[in-house]
Amino acid sequence: MNSYAAPDFSLKGKLALITGSTQGLGWTIAQAYAASGARVIINGRDSDRVARAVKIVENQGHSAYSYVQDIGRLKDQEAAFEKLCQEVGTPDIIVNNVGIRIRKTLAEATLDDILELMNVDLIAAVQMSKLAARAMIRSKIKGRLIAITSIAGELARPGDAIYPIAKQGLSGMIRALAVEYGPCGITSNGIAPGTFATETNAALASDPIKGPIVIGRNPLGRWAKPDEISGAAVFLASPSASYVNGHILVVDGGFSITF
């Protein structure tokens, strides 16, 4: 009888870029990747915050690099990414995490609101994935393209029209990337978080009316802790997910299956 090896979740030797990784789920994922053996590239717009995050990772005994770049500045993205590849190396793993939210009805939203959210939450991820896949192919890397979508990638709610449109576009992007780059050995997957207690959700979580409604709908009866995204993020980046492609992994405590 053949011996059986345990699943491999190590990211040792891998280089991972996580966009928007100085706070929230991006920061949690960066720390989880570093703890799993990857060298991580911390991205943000604020050089001081990026430097602090890099220092924290280094103080934990891991390798980290700074990537101070506004991912939403689409015209600057290509040159900045190519420079990063030259200076640090081609990432094996890209996590398109950066995003914004403008909570308005479509009637209230201005054209500037719509363009800003779409550019940051969707178009930037499309372009980053294109640049990353091109670099991976050039370097003969069988990499991982991962996007942080949302349960809003399948659901919608009143008063928040633009965000679900962008997130549902991300879900479509993941499937398109999976088909296009699968033959190159590059897998593309997404994580759809539910209600996580991050900085951006602090106001909603503390709202005396909306907060309890969110908890009441969730079968687990609570908000998720940020580090509860780590398992899904590490899995999809690891050798154990080598045959997972075009999938959206929902991490929401069952929120999206209730009605």
N, C-alpha and C positions, 0 to 999 in steps of 0.2 A: 504494500500500500504506500502511495506517495505521501511524503510529509506535506503539511499545509502551513504556509507562512501567514502570519497575522497581517491584516491590512496595513498598508504603509501610508501614514498621514504626515510624514516628515517633509519639510520644505528645505532641508539642508542643501546648500549650494545654489539655491534659487534667488533671483533678484526680482523684487516685487515693487511696483509703483501703485500706490493707492492715492487717487485724487481726493482732494478735500480731506486730508487726514490729520489735521491739527485738533479736531474736536469730534464729538459725536461718534457715529458708527464707524466712520473712516479711521479715527484714532484707535478705536477698539480693534479693528481689523489689522491695522498696522502693528499693534503690540502683539496680537495673536500670531501673526506671521513671523515676527521677530522671535518670539518664544518657540516657534516651531522650526526655527533654523534658517529662515530666509534673511537675506539682507534687504532692508526696506528703504524705499524712497518716500520721504514725507513731503507732501505737497500742500501748499497754501499760498495765499496772496500776501500775507503779513510775514516779513522776514524774521521778526522777533519771535513770533509764535512758532514758526517752523523750526527755528534754532532751538527753542526750548524743548520742543517735542523730540528733536533729534538727540538732544543731550540726555533726556530721560531714557530713551531707548539705549543709548550708549552706556549710561550708568547702570543699566540692567545687564550689561555684558554682551550686548548685541551690536550688529553693524547697521548704521543708518546714514542716509544721505539727504541733503536738502534739495528741494526743487521748488523754488519760489517762482510761481507762475500762476496767473489768473487763467484758469482753463476756459473761462468764458470769452476770452479775447481770441476769437477764432482765427484771425489773420496772423496772430503771433504764434499760434500753437505749433505749427510744423517746424519752424526754425528752432524754437525752444526745445522741442522733443528731440530733434536730431542732435542738438548740442548736448543734451542729457545723455544720449546714447554714446556719443563720442567720449564724454568725460567719465561716465560711470559704467556704461555698458548697456546692452539691449535687455530690457526687462523680460523675464520669463513669464511674469504674471502681471496683468493690468487689471486693476479694479476701478471701474468708472463709478465713483461714489459721489462726487461733488454734485450738489443740487441746491436749488432754492425753492421757496414756496410763496406764492402770492394768493392769499385766500380771498378771492373775489368771485362774484358771479360773472358770467360771460358778459352780461349787460354792463356791469360796472368796470370791467377790465378795459384798459386803453390798449391801443396797438403797441405802445412801448412795453406795457406789462406782458402782453402775449409774446412779443419777440424776445424780451429778456429771459422769460422763463423757458421758452422753447430752445433758445440758444444755449443756455447753461445746462438744462436738464436733459436735452435730447441731442441737439446738433453737435455739441461739444463731445459727447460720448461717441457719436457716429464717427466724427473726424479722428478722435483719439484712437478708436478701435482700428480705423483704416491705417493710421500711421504705425501703430503698434504691430499689427499683422504684417505690414510691409517689412518692418525691421526684423521681426521674428523669422520671416521667410528668408530674408537676406542673410541672417546669421544661422540659418538652419536650426532654429529653435522650435520645438513642438510645444508651443506655449498655451497659456490660458487667458482668455478674454472673459472677464466677469463684470457684470453690471448690477448695481444696487437699484432695483426697481421699487416696487411698493405693492401692497395689496390694492392700491389705487390703479395698478396695472390691469386689474380685472373689474374693479368696483368704482362707483362714482358716488358723490354725495352733494347735496345742495350747498350753494355758496362757495364752491371750490372747483370751478370748472376747468381751469387751464391745466392744473397739475395732473389730473387723471389722463388728459389727452397726451401729455408728454410721457407719462409713465407707460401708457399703453403703447406708445410709439417705441419705447425702449424694449418692451417685450417682443415687438415685431422685429426690432433690430437684432436681438439675440438670436432669433430663429434664422434670420437672413445670414448673419455671420456664421452660424453653425453650418449652414449649407455651403456657403462660399469657401470657408477656410478649413472645414473638416478634412477635405482631401489633402491639405498641407500638414495635417497632424495637429492643428490648432483647434482646441475646443472652446465653445462659447456658451456660457450659462449665466443665469441671473439669480439673485436672491431678492425675494419680495418680503421685506419686513412689515410687521404689523405695527402695533402701538408700543414703541420703545420710549423709555423715560430718558431721553437725551435733552440737551440744552434747548434745542429748537421746539421741543414739545412741552417745555416746562409750563408755559401759560395754559395750555390745554389740560395738562394733568392736574393743575391746581385750580382749574375753573370749578366752582361749587356745583354747577349744573351739568356741564359737558363731561367733566372728569368722571363722575360716577356712572354716567351713561356708557362711557367707553368700557369701564371695568365690568359693568353689568352685562354687556354683550359678549364678553370674552369668557369661554368655558373655563379658563384657568382663573378667572376673577381677579386679574391684576395686570399692571403694566409690565413689559419685559425690561429686564436689566440690560444695559448696553452689551455686557460681555456674553449675553445669550445669543448673539449673532456669530460668535467666534467659531463654533463648531461647523456651521454651514459654510463659512468663508474658508476655513482651512481645508475642509473636505473637498470643495470644488477646485481648489488650487493644487491638491495633492495627487500623488500617483494613484490613489484609490478611486479617483474620479476619472480615470483615463478613458472610460467608455460612456461617460455622461456628456451629452452634447445637445444643445438646444433646449435645455430644461430650465424652468423657473422654480426654484426651491422656496416654498412659502414658509416663513418663520413668524407665525402670528398667534400662536396659542389656540388656534381654532376660530379666531375672530371671523374669518371670511366664510366659514361654513355654516354660520348661524343666521337665523332670520327671525 
